[in-house]
Amino acid sequence: MSIMARFIIAYNSTTGNTKAMADAIVEGAKSLKLDAVAVDAFDVKVEDLLAADAVGFGVPTFNYHPAKPILRLLDDLAGRDVKGKIAVVFGSYGWSGQGPVLVAERLRQMGFTVLDPVIRVKYQPTENELFGCSLLGKDVAMQLKNIKKTVSLDA
Ligand SMILES: Cc1cc2nc3c(=O)[nH]c(=O)nc-3n(C[C@H](O)[C@H](O)[C@H](O)COP(=O)(O)O)c2cc1C
């Protein structure tokens, strides 16, 4: 079964920290009426990402690397047409936290438009940090609305 959403976040989360961030981003996007969903990366297929208008990657850092289920999705995306597709990247970490940065870099090389900021949170996100995540979700909704406006003006 494939997941149809305008904004889909694929996250990996072993203790729920990155998932909490993903949920806050979804809540922010939904508050501006964007159809948004956060799904465990194990259940996301590359076609789900390609069918969405915007994508998110929730990336905890393990052994100085981005979480493996996210890397698997990036490998599957290689060579596909993603030019200009909006992406957000975020994740919880403990001490080095390079996972989200490395993923954002790879996405940019593929042609994604990665929104700033790439949000990293040490272990469990605070209320304040979750608020920052919800703002990022709102940004995605606003960016998609701007793109739609441009398209309808051109038509
Ligand atoms: C086996 C293991 C390896 C880890 N390696 C790193 C690491 O290299 N760098 C880092 O910043 N955090 C590391 N962490 C900490 C996790 O990134 C941190 O616990 C994070 O909150 C996990 O997020 P999650 O609950 O979304 O899975 C590691 C944790 C575990 C259990």
The ligand as a Tripos MOL2 file, in Angstrom:
@<TRIPOS>MOLECULE
LIG
   31    33     1     0     0
SMALL
NO_CHARGES

@<TRIPOS>ATOM
      1 C1         24.2180    2.5620   20.0320 C.3       1 LIG1
      2 C2         24.0850    4.0620   20.0410 C.ar      1 LIG1
      3 C3         24.9930    4.8210   19.3220 C.ar      1 LIG1
      4 C4         24.9030    6.2190   19.3320 C.ar      1 LIG1
      5 N1         25.8180    6.9460   18.6160 N.ar      1 LIG1
      6 C5         25.7490    8.3090   18.6450 C.ar      1 LIG1
      7 C6         26.7100    9.0910   17.9450 C.ar      1 LIG1
      8 O1         27.6140    8.5990   17.3060 O.2       1 LIG1
      9 N2         26.5870   10.4410   17.9970 N.ar      1 LIG1
     10 C7         25.5920   11.0670   18.6980 C.ar      1 LIG1
     11 O2         25.5040   12.2790   18.6900 O.2       1 LIG1
     12 N3         24.6550   10.3480   19.3720 N.ar      1 LIG1
     13 C8         24.7160    8.9900   19.3660 C.ar      1 LIG1
     14 N4         23.7880    8.2440   20.0400 N.ar      1 LIG1
     15 C9         22.7320    8.9430   20.8020 C.3       1 LIG1
     16 C10        21.3960    8.9880   20.0420 C.3       1 LIG1
     17 O3         21.5390    9.7190   18.8410 O.3       1 LIG1
     18 C11        20.3580    9.6330   20.9470 C.3       1 LIG1
     19 O4         20.0870    8.7240   22.0060 O.3       1 LIG1
     20 C12        19.0770   10.0480   20.2830 C.3       1 LIG1
     21 O5         18.2820   10.7450   21.2150 O.3       1 LIG1
     22 C13        18.2860    8.8770   19.7000 C.3       1 LIG1
     23 O6         17.1250    9.4010   19.1100 O.3       1 LIG1
     24 P1         15.8050    8.5300   18.9030 P.3       1 LIG1
     25 O7         15.1290    8.3560   20.2520 O.co2     1 LIG1
     26 O8         14.9620    9.3160   17.9790 O.co2     1 LIG1
     27 O9         16.2600    7.2270   18.3080 O.co2     1 LIG1
     28 C14        23.8730    6.8600   20.0600 C.ar      1 LIG1
     29 C15        22.9600    6.0720   20.7860 C.ar      1 LIG1
     30 C16        23.0480    4.6990   20.7740 C.ar      1 LIG1
     31 C17        22.0460    3.8910   21.5650 C.3       1 LIG1
@<TRIPOS>BOND
     1     1     2 1
     2     2     3 ar
     3     2    30 ar
     4     3     4 ar
     5     4     5 ar
     6     4    28 ar
     7     5     6 ar
     8     6     7 ar
     9     6    13 1
    10     7     8 2
    11     7     9 ar
    12     9    10 ar
    13    10    11 2
    14    10    12 ar
    15    12    13 ar
    16    13    14 ar
    17    14    15 1
    18    14    28 ar
    19    15    16 1
    20    16    17 1
    21    16    18 1
    22    18    19 1
    23    18    20 1
    24    20    21 1
    25    20    22 1
    26    22    23 1
    27    23    24 1
    28    24    25 2
    29    24    26 1
    30    24    27 1
    31    28    29 ar
    32    29    30 ar
    33    30    31 1
@<TRIPOS>SUBSTRUCTURE
     1 LIG1         1 GROUP 0 **** ****
